[in-house]
Amino acid sequence: MAAPGKCFLVTGPPGVGKTTLVMKVFESLKLFHPNLNIRGFYTREIRQGGERVGFEVVTLDGRRGPLASTTNSSPESIRWPAVGKYKVDLASFESLALPELQVKEHTDLFIIDEVGKMELYSSLFFPSVLRVLESNIPVLATIPIPKFGRDIPGVARLRNHPGAIVYTLNTGNGNQIKEEVHTRLVNIFQKQ
């Protein structure tokens, strides 16, 4: 189980900047501590003509692939799970995200953006997230805010994890949360 204070979860409404905050922390850590071994992935919107048509998963070393789309009409996409208007490409997601969540020696930090409804359609994803938490390696992850007062079961389990510190992001506190998470992580790395 992750030790108290080693699991940092950023939540907030869609579009508030959770991914942006996590990427700023990642970039800051790499700039000031270039020898850290940071594994993980983030999700990014795909836009066409100003309209969001999907999401892609991007590993921290730059590999990318589709996560979900409104425009994919391949024969196999008929069987893909749907979240709203998006069809989730589980094979693509798993091929990129799951290798990044393998607990390996000398890993200093895992970044997981995000643990949400699309990602949780993968039956292999949440067990991988739990193994990361059990590894006692620090984790910085994003989770969605409960919708209509209801939390996704896997997300609720993370939110209530005894090692988790949850930050609720809004339009005015991003810099403060970024600095606090960065400082806490640097303190953990200095003690190791």
Residue pairs with C-beta under 8 A, 6 or more apart in sequence:
1 133
1 134
1 136
1 161
1 162
1 163
2 133
2 134
2 135
2 136
2 138
2 139
2 161
2 163
2 164
3 136
3 163
4 162
4 163
5 163
5 165
5 184
5 188
6 136
6 137
6 138
6 139
6 163
6 188
7 133
7 138
7 139
7 141
7 158
7 161
7 163
7 164
7 165
8 138
8 139
8 140
8 141
8 164
8 165
8 167
8 181
8 184
8 185
9 141
9 142
9 143
9 158
9 159
9 164
9 165
9 166
9 167
10 18
10 21
10 22
10 140
10 141
10 142
10 143
10 167
10 169
10 177
10 181
11 18
11 142
11 143
11 144
11 145
11 159
11 166
11 167
11 168
11 169
12 18
12 145
12 168
12 169
12 170
13 145
14 144
16 169
16 170
16 171
17 169
17 171
17 174
18 113
18 114
18 142
18 169
19 42
19 43
19 44
19 113
19 114
19 142
20 174
21 169
21 174
21 177
21 178
21 181
22 42
22 111
22 113
22 140
22 142
23 42
23 113
24 178
25 140
25 178
25 181
25 182
25 185
26 38
26 60
26 111
26 140
28 178
28 182
29 36
29 38
29 109
29 182
29 185
29 186
30 36
30 38
32 186
33 186
33 189
36 108
36 109
36 189
37 106
37 107
37 108
37 109
38 60
38 107
38 108
38 109
38 110
38 111
39 60
39 100
39 101
39 102
39 104
39 107
39 109
39 110
39 111
40 59
40 60
40 100
40 101
40 109
40 110
40 111
40 112
40 113
41 57
41 58
41 59
41 60
41 96
41 97
41 100
41 111
41 112
41 113
42 57
42 58
42 60
42 111
42 113
42 114
43 55
43 56
43 57
43 58
43 67
43 113
43 114
44 55
44 56
44 58
44 64
45 52
45 54
45 55
46 52
46 53
46 54
46 55
46 56
46 66
46 69
47 53
48 71
53 69
53 70
53 71
54 66
54 67
54 68
54 69
54 70
54 71
54 72
54 86
55 66
55 67
55 68
55 69
55 86
55 118
56 64
56 65
56 66
56 67
57 64
57 65
57 66
57 67
57 92
57 93
57 96
57 97
58 64
58 96
59 96
59 97
59 100
60 100
60 111
63 96
64 96
65 89
65 92
65 93
65 95
65 96
66 72
66 89
66 92
66 93
67 88
67 89
67 92
67 93
67 118
67 119
68 83
68 86
68 87
68 88
68 89
68 118
69 77
69 86
69 87
69 89
70 85
70 86
70 87
72 87
72 89
77 87
77 89
80 87
80 88
80 89
80 90
81 87
81 88
81 90
81 121
82 88
83 117
83 118
83 121
86 118
88 118
88 121
90 121
90 122
93 118
93 119
93 122
93 125
94 122
94 124
94 125
97 119
97 122
97 125
97 128
98 122
98 124
98 125
98 128
100 110
101 110
101 112
101 125
101 128
101 129
101 131
101 132
102 128
103 131
103 132
103 135
103 137
107 135
107 137
108 137
108 138
108 189
108 192
109 137
109 138
109 139
109 140
109 185
110 132
110 137
110 138
110 139
110 140
110 141
111 139
111 140
111 141
112 129
112 132
112 139
112 140
112 141
112 142
113 141
113 142
114 141
114 142
114 143
114 144
115 125
115 126
115 129
115 141
115 142
115 143
115 154
115 155
115 158
116 142
116 143
116 144
116 152
116 155
117 144
117 152
119 125
120 126
120 152
120 154
120 155
126 154
129 141
129 154
129 158
132 139
133 139
133 158
133 161
133 163
138 185
138 188
140 181
140 185
141 158
143 155
143 158
143 159
144 152
144 155
145 168
146 155
146 156
151 159
158 164
159 166
165 184
167 177
167 180
167 181
169 177
